Amino acid sequence: MGMSLRQIDYRLKTGDWIRAYPGVYRLAIVPPTPEQQMRAAALWVDNGVLSGVGAAWWWGLVEDPPRRWEFQIDNTAQRTLQSGVCLIRRWVDPRDVTSRRGVRVLDQPMAVLRAAVSLEGSRRGHGVRVIDRVKQRNLVTAINLQRAFQRNRGTWGTTAMRDLLERTGDRAHSDLERLGVKLLGEAGIQGFTVNLRLRLSTGRPVELDIAFDEERVAIELDGFRYHASAEAHLADLERQNAVIGDGWTMLRYGADVLVDEPERFIREVREALGR
């Protein structure tokens, strides 16, 4: 803003300004606030993404600000550690980054998940409480939580995220079923049963999410538990092969297809039904 280093030094010497972080200063007469501290940290980090509990607090999803502001960065520049700031070199999906009141921050679903992992790590039950609260208040939907989880699967903390989502008794699978039924109804496709229970010719009992019994076409919708472990994946494949071996055509979809590509979902169902 046109100020020289001498002018900055003068304000620091007179006490008008107080150094917050390298190259970042605040007015001495203004009492510090959590927002001020976070903005100062964001200016120093420069191009980082506010994450963890701080991101959830910035969205108004949790009441108390964190003791340390966590920022995800994707560069390798060396920085001197600063009090009250935690820098994490971690990849973040661009779809999970947005801007809120001039600060780059994780979008709400991912902010909830990251905050829940941090809080659960410090005290059991706190992360579960955060997820339950935002869902009860309809601030974040179960499907959006699932999509954020799936996009970031394999990065740090996603194993803990999956555990928290399962422990909260998440209704993402039911939400997917409702969305699938809604899309089918809007497309004029009828003749299906939701959660059809049947017994295969081998005697094995199964339940199909959405089933067209006459055409023997099944639609399976994958929630958080899908591929949760190698054992679960193998059991899921065995079940799928048993259904197909009994003469059924099976179509599998996750939230990404139903939400982002509903036309593809309807087109492939029509093709399978021959309608």
VENZIQUI-V203113 format. One record per pair of residues at least 24 apart in sequence whose ideal C-beta (glycine too) atoms are under 6 Angstrom apart, sorted by sequence separation. I is the first residue (numbers start at 1). J is the second residue. D is the distance in whole Angstrom. If there is no record, write none. Layout:
I_J_D, I_J_D
//
This chain:
48_73_5, 45_71_5, 146_172_5, 41_69_5, 112_140_5, 142_170_5, 142_171_6, 142_172_4, 180_210_6, 218_248_5, 34_65_4, 38_69_5, 109_140_5, 216_247_6, 108_140_5, 143_175_5, 177_209_6, 216_248_5, 217_249_5, 218_250_5, 219_251_5, 220_252_5, 221_253_6, 222_254_5, 142_175_5, 109_144_4, 109_145_5, 132_168_6, 127_164_5, 131_168_5, 110_148_4, 204_242_6, 109_148_4, 128_167_6, 117_157_5, 128_168_5, 180_221_6, 200_242_6, 49_92_6, 117_160_5, 41_85_5, 117_161_6, 177_221_6, 176_221_4, 201_246_6, 200_246_5, 58_105_6, 49_97_5, 113_161_5, 116_164_5, 59_108_5, 55_105_5, 173_223_4, 55_106_4, 172_223_5, 59_111_6, 96_148_6, 172_224_6, 50_103_6, 49_104_5, 50_105_4, 51_106_5, 56_111_5, 217_272_5, 55_111_4, 217_273_6, 93_151_5, 215_273_5, 56_115_4, 165_224_5, 21_82_6, 42_103_5, 52_114_5, 53_115_5, 162_224_6, 51_114_5, 52_115_6, 53_118_5, 52_118_5, 61_134_5, 176_255_6, 179_258_5, 183_262_5, 187_266_5, 147_255_5, 146_255_5, 143_255_5
//
